[in-house]
Amino acid sequence: MPPPGSCSSIWRGLGMFEPSLYQPLGNHLAVARNGTTQSQVQFSTEYPVTRIETIADGTINFGKVGYLAAPAEGYELQPGDILYSHINSIKHVGKVAQYFGEKKTLYHGMNLLLLRLDDEVDKRYLFHYLNNHNARHYAQKECQKAINQVSLNTGQLKKLSVFTPPLSEQRLIAHILDALDTQIQKTEALITKLEKVKEGLLHDLLTRGIDENGRLRPSPEQAPELYKESPLGLIPRQWEVKRLGGLIDGIDAGWSPSCSDVVPKEGEWGVLKVSAISTGAYLPHKSKTLPEGLSPIKEIEVNSGDVICVRANGVAELVGRTAYVFSTPRRLMLSDKTLRLRAGEGLDPLFLFLLMGSASTRKQIASFISGSSGQKNLSQNQINSIQVKAPSIEEQRRVAGALSSMASRIEKEKSARDSSATLKAGLMGDLLTGRVRVTPLLEKAQATSPA
């Protein structure tokens, strides 16, 4: 470490870092060029080639490559090569992905820059550097803007200032960030697996239910005597089919005054957007601030335990989409394109939410709005007429509890993923700028390693 009073310690004492460790990106590029202009074909061949969409998710997606009729000599990617999106929309310019040699051969196509590095910089370190917020901001700031897209020329990209500590530090930083990436990817894979398990469980719960012993009933194939025919197909003998209007206490309509498209602050009144419901999950931040001078309608304030559905939308698949409100900030109101369904005494609200998302309910809603053009609407009378499966209230609660446990598990994993992503973003801001140096970790490792 530099001695006290040295230039580097003064820089760091000011919350800054040594300017001498910053170099233009061009100093470390052995190759920076566009891809082959060879025409692509409309069928699969042995010669896959990159497209802009190949790196859209920050990785090399081999499901989104093009194909060449013949090899493009000299354009084969090498392990460690970075693909850089220099022609794209302002939102996506500066995206990067790194090739690891996953396929025997992948050719470099047009509209992505190939960045091949020299041996003075760690390839994974520079990938993380280019993937950092500061590098993306540089691309968005320095690009040339046109009507539908922007472009960043190679000369301007080469001027990007890169924090370049010694190779040993670069490698340790890359190792730290790679470890977090791996953790995030594993959590994402687990979430995807749990979502599929939840989908299968939901189907079983809404067709077989849970008996008095807390177990899924055997399937109709295993125990046909436990089931009976109904307008909605086979259902457990203890169940009935009823119209939804006979199970709910009522339906509340919302209100959509002209609002500022700004999320309301704490203590302010707001109105939910349709997007707060249309994903099937309740997203209270998708809301707008009620203007000063307009009085709120307190009767349509959203409360925990509410079941809210989309009444109208231009996209047919979103009409009738329903969300359950596990918790909510105060002072948010329903919009006029949403409806609140109030469960009656014999209907568990969470079970009502599950019924609204069931295949049989979705099929009935689709039949109500089929043939209509433009804005699709679901009336209160149509909702009341929906036929649903009706177990006892006790069994409804058992079913809802089973789904709630699975949903809680998924939310826990999502929270862990988001925490890792937040940690990574913070570390990137510190480690890739020199605000925090990993030198003490290296010194500790050297001190404890055998001579």
N, C-alpha and C positions, 0 to 999 in steps of 0.2 A: 504493500500500500504506500502511496506517496506520503512523505513526511508532512507534519502540520506546517501550514504556511506555504506549502507548494502551490503552484497554480491550480493543479487539479483539485486540491482540497478546498481552495477558495471558491472555485466554480461550484463544487458540490455543496459548500456551505451556503451558497446563494440559492440552493434548490435547483442547480443547473448541472451540466456535465461537460466533459472536456470537448471543445470544438474539434480538436485534432483527431478524435475518434470518428468523426463524421466524414464520409467520403461519397462522391457521386456514385450512383448505381452503375453507371457505365464503366467505372474503373474495374468492376468485377465480372463483366459480361464478356465471355469468349465468343458468344453468338447471340445476336438479337435480330430476328428477321420474321417476315410473314411466311405463310405456308405455300404449298404447291398450288398452282393454278390449274392443275389437271382436272378435267371434268369428272364429276361423280356420276355413278350409275344408280338406277332405281331398284337394284337387287343386291343381295348379299354376295360378297366375294371374299377372297383370302386377303384382301388389302383394305382393312378398315382405316378411315381417315377422320380426323377431328372436325367438328363443327362448333359454332358458338355455343349451342345448347349442350355440347359434350361436358362443359365445365360449369354448367348453371348452378349446381349445388355445391361447388367448391371441391369436387372430386372429379376424377376421370370416370364418366358414366358410359360404359361400353354399350348400354342400351340406346344411347343417343349419338352414335357415330354414323358417318356416311361410308360409302364404299367406292373404291376405284376399280377400273377395269384392268389396270396393270400397275406394277410397282412404280412408286415415285422415287427414283434413285436420289439419295442425298437428303431425303426428307423424313427418314425414320427417326422416331423419338428415341432418346437414350435415357436410362434410369437417372432420375434426378432433374430432368428437364422440367422447367416451369412454363405452363401455358398462361398467357396474360390476355385478358379481354380488353383490347384497346379500341374497339368499335362496337358500341352497344348503346342502350339507353343510359341516361345520366345515373339512374339507380344502380345499374349493373356494371358500368365501366370500372375497370380496375380489379375485377374478380380474377382469382388465380386458382390453379390446380396443379398438382405435381404428379408426374408420371414415374411409376416405380418399376416398370417392366412387367406389369401384370399379364400382358399379352406378348407373344413372341415378337410381333411387329405391329406398330401403330404409326400411321403416317400423319404428318403435321399439315393440316388444311388451312385454307384462307380464313382471314378475319380473326385469327388469334395469333399473338406474337409468341414466338419461341424464345425463351431466355435460357441460355446455357451458360453456366457459371464457370469461372476459373477455380483454381485450387486454393485461393487465398480466403475463401469464404465458405462456411458450411452450408450445404444445399438446403437442409431442413430449416436452418436458422433464417436464411433469406426468404424461404417460402413464408414462414411465420411473419417476417417483417413486412412483406408485401401484402399479407392478409390482415395486417393491422389497420385500425381505424385511420391513423395518420396517413398511411400510404394510399388508402382508398380516397380520403379527403383530398389528397394532392391530385389524384387522377381527375376527380370531379371538378377541382378548381382550375386545373391547367388545360383541360380538354377543349377542343374546338367544338362549338355547339351548332347543330343544324336543326331542321324542323323535327325530325323523328328520331334522331340519334346523335351521338357525340363521338368524337375520335381523339385519341391522344397519340401524337406522333412519337416515333422511336427516339428522336433527339431529345424531346422534352422528358420522356420517361427516364432516359439516361442521366438526367440532371437531378433526379430524386435523391435527396440526401439520406444516406443510410448509416445508422449507428453501427460501427464495425469494431467491436472489442477484439481482443486476441481470440484465436480459434478455439482455445480451450473454454473460454467463456461462452462463445457462440454455441458450442456443442452442448454445454450444460443447460443453457437457456432452451435450446431446441429439445433437449431431453425432458425438461420440466413441462414444456408446453405440449409435447407429444404424449406424455403420460396423462395429462388432463384431457387431451383429445380422445385417447383410448378409453378413459373413464366415461366420458360423455357418450361416445359411440356405443359402449356396452350398455349404458343405461337406456339409450334410445332403443337398442335392440330388445331389451327387456320390456320396455313400455309397449313396443309393437306386439310382442308375444302376449303380454297381458291383455291388450286390447282385443286380440283374436280370441283369447280364452273367454273374455267377458262377453263377446258377441255370441259364442257358442253357449255359454251359460245362460244368457238372456233367452235364447231360443228355447232351451230346455225348461227354464223356469216358467215361461209363458205357454208351454204346451204340456208339461208334465206336472209342474208345481212342486211343492214341498209338503210331505205328509206330516202327521202329528208328531212323528219321531224326529223331525228336522232333516229328513232325507229326501232326495229326489225320488219320485215314483219311478218304478220300472217303465220302460218305454212301451208303447202299444204293442210292439212286436213281442216283447217279453211277457207282458201281462195284459192281453186284450180285454180281460174281464174288468179291468179298472177304468175303462174308458167307454164313452158313448158318442153317438153321432150328434152333430149340432150344425147350425147354419155356418159355423166357422170351422168345420171339420171336427176331428176327434178331440174331445176334451175329457178331463177326469170326471167321473160320475158325480162327484160332489159339487162340480161347478155348474153355473148357468150361463146363458148368453142373454145379455140385456142391452137395451139402448142406453147410450151414455147419458142422455138427458134425464133418465130415471135414477142416476147415481150421483149426479152433481147438483149442488145447491143453486148454481147460477153461473153466469158468464159476465165478466166486467170488460167493457170496451175502454180504450185509451183515448189520448188527446195528442194532437201534434200541432202546437203553435209554431210560429216562425222563431227558430232558436239560433243562437250563435253556435257554430260547429266547434265548440271548445268544451272539453270535459269539465263538468262543474267542480268547483273547489269545495272543500269541507264546509258544510253549513249552507251551501247554495242548493237551490232546487234545480233538477234537470229532468230531461225526458230521454228514455231509452231509444236507441236506434234499433232498427230491425236486426242489424248484425249482432246485437247483444244477445239474440235468441237463436238466430238462424243456423248456427253451428251445432245446436243441440246441447250446448253448454251455456250457462249464464255468465255473460261477460259485462259486468256493470261499467267498466271503463268505456264501453261503446255507448256513449251518451252525450247529450248536448245541454248546454246551460240555458235555463229559462231566463228570458230577458227581464231586466228590472221593469217594474210597472205591471207585470202580469202576475196575478195571484195563482198559486198552485191549486190543483184539485186534490185535496188530501185523501179523498176516497180511492184514488187510483195509485196511491203510493205503493211501491213494491215492498213486500215483506218476506222474511225468511219463511220457507215452506210453501211459497207460491208456485203454481204451475202455469207457465206462460207459453202461448203458442203464437206462431206467425199467422196472421189473418190474411194478409195480402202480399204478393210479391210478383215481380215479372218473371221469376224463375219458378217453374211449376214444382220442382223437387223441394223447394224451400217452404212452400205453402203447407201449413199444418205442422212444421218443424217445432218441436217443443223442448223447453228447458225447465229444469227444476232449480229453484232458488235455495241453495243450501245456506247461504248468507249473503247479505247485501249492505252496502252503505245506505244511510238514511237519505230521504228526500229525492228519490228517483221515481218517476212516474211512467206508467205505460204509455206507449205511443198509439196512435189510432190504427196502426197496422199490426198491432198485437192484441191478444185477448188473454185475460186471466180466467182459468177454469177453477171454480171453487168446489172442492170435493165435499160430498155429503157425508153423513155419519157412517155410512156403510162402505166408504171408499177411502183407502189410504192415499194421501196425496202423492207419495213417491211411486206407489203402484199405478196411479193415474198417469204419471209421467211415463212409466214403462209401457202402459197400454197405448199411449199416443204414438209411441215410436215402433210399435209392433208391426209386423208385415201385414196383418189383416187390416189394421187401421189405416196404414199408408195406402193400401190397395183401394179402400173405400174413398179416401180423400182424393186419390188420383181420378177415380171415376166421377167425382163431383165436379172437378175442374177441367176434365177432358173436353177438347173441342173449343174451349175459350181462347181468345187471342189477347195479346197485350197483357195487362195486369191481371193476374189470377187472384180470385177471391174465394174465401171460405166463409160461409155465413154461419151465424149462430144456430139456425135451424138445422143446417147440415151437420154441424158438430153434435147436436143433440140426437140426431138420427143414427150416429155411428153405432154399430153393434160391437160389443166388447165381451170378453170373457170375464166372468164374475165369480171368483172363489169367495170363501168366507173372509171376513175382515181379518181374522187371525192368520189365515194362510197368506193373504195379501201382505201382511206385515212380515211374515217369514220370508217371502219372496223378495220384498223390498230390502230387508236386512241383508240377505245374501248378496244382492247386487251392490248395496251400499258398501259392504266390506271390500268387495273387489274394486269399486271405484275409489275408495280411500287408499287402497294399496297403489293404484295407478297414480293418484295425485301425489302420494309420498315420493314415488320414483320421479315424477315430473319436477317436484320441488328440488330433489337431489340433483337432477340434471341442470336445472336453472341455476342452482347454487354453484355448481362446477363451472358453468358458462360465465357466471358473474366473476368468479375467482380468476378464470383464465383471462377475461377482458382486463381485469385490474392488473394482473401480472404482465400482460402484454404492454400495457401502458407504462409500467415501471421498468421492466427488464429490457424492452426493445428501444428504450430511449436513454438508458443509463441513469435514470433517476435512482434506481436501486441496482447495485452491482452484485454479482454472484461471486466476486473474488473471495470473500471470506469462506464460502463453501468449498472453493477449490483449494484454498490454503489449508483448510481443515482436512480435506481428503488427502492432500500431499503429506501432511504431518502424521496421519495415521497409517499411511501405506508403508509396507516393508521396504527397507532400503535396498 
